[in-house]
Amino acid sequence: MLGNYSKKHRLALLTYLILGLTLIPSAAHADSGTPLILAGMFHMVLGNLIIGVGEGYLIDWLFHLKRKSAVGIMILANYVSAIIGVCIIPRAVYTISHSRFMPTPLYDMPKILWTMVLISFVVTIIIEWPFCLWALRRDRGKGKRIFKTSVKVSILAQTASYLLLLPWFFICSSKTLYTDVSIDRTLSFARNTNALVYYISIQDGNIYRVNADGTGRTLVIKSNLTNPNARIFVRPPKGIKYRNWDLWIQESDQDSTQRILRKHFATVSVSPTNNWDHDRWPMSYGKGLDFRPKKEREWHIFVDYWAARGLSAYNKEKDLRVNAGLETPFLLWFSRYPTILPGDQVVYQLGDQIVILDLNKRKIGLLAVGRSPVVTLGGKD
């Protein structure tokens, strides 16, 4: 069920999707995960136990059951529902966020998130209903109304739990993508008209090109890169620092699968300020490929490994900070493959989307739905 996610992120996804009632974790450092991950770890061990005890006592209070029996059954119910949720929720999230009803996740995020909350609520009611029926039949016999009563009990128990869970989800989640920057559907702020963005389409696995203002989408190469771990990147030929770039592909997580796809793929008229100290660009995270002149590099930009921190930028001269990250129990969008354009605009992958962010205007917009962006400036393929 997790086949649409990178192997590197599956463990994180499993952790995120079992979050629940927990304590607010202390501030996390870069090497210790994020608040949501720490909360998920706590919940996996004790959270379901706490919720099960609460639901058991609630059922006992309403229906005067044997307290120990009801509590034990509801604890088991919560651990079972958590395990089943891990199996079905990732696929549901992927299907909904890539459906024709919500084709632009960046703009549809609130609808996707609340749809998943509703689905999760209903699924939990269904999964835990047999346990509620078990508790009632064990302590009250097999009356004619036991079936209907057990459905009501499951609904009531999950309503009480979700009224506590949702605030905790909200507190532990990172939403700076929607609080620190604003969404601009028009892309009117994107002014680097000579920048070309190449990416892998998630629909057909082919390589497309789009202008940095979102116009001119064109098929470039039929590559059939359908593996979600596939990526494209550029390397300069030996002895040439930046003028001519070769296009390479990596079809999986294994470096041995790298191969050249097109020689002299792009002629770049503007030298990136980075030294070519890596064998490929752009890098997955960290500092981006930077096309800004050195004298215009007031913003220091860094893409974090964790989805919560996403893209961070700091302007020391103006003492300004920008952070764009999204990490929730249902939606976590990793920021990857940053390229910085003149004018402090950053093109990068956000989840399965190619976006452009203007640091000065604090605006972000969608260029395309796809993966692994490669940006050239002043050249053509």
FENLIN-V513849 format. One line per field, one symbol per residue. phi: phi as a letter, one per 30 degrees, with the letter a starting at -180 (. if undefined). A space follows every 10 residues. Layout:
phi: ???
This chain:
phi: .cddcdedcd dddddddcda daddddeccd cbibeddddd dddddbeddd dddddddddd ddbhddeddd ddddddeddd dddddedcde dddddddcdd dbdbeedcee dddddddddd ddddedddee ddddddddcb icddcddddd dddddddddd dddcdedded dddcbdeccc bcdbddhddd cddcccccac dddbidccbb ddcicidbdc bdchddddcd bcacbdeeib daecccccbb daddddcdad cadhebccdc ddddddcbda bdddbjdddc cdeedccddc cbcddddddh ccbbcddchc bbbbbbbbec bbcdcbhdbc cejicccacb icbcbbbcdd chbbbccacl bhdbccbibb d
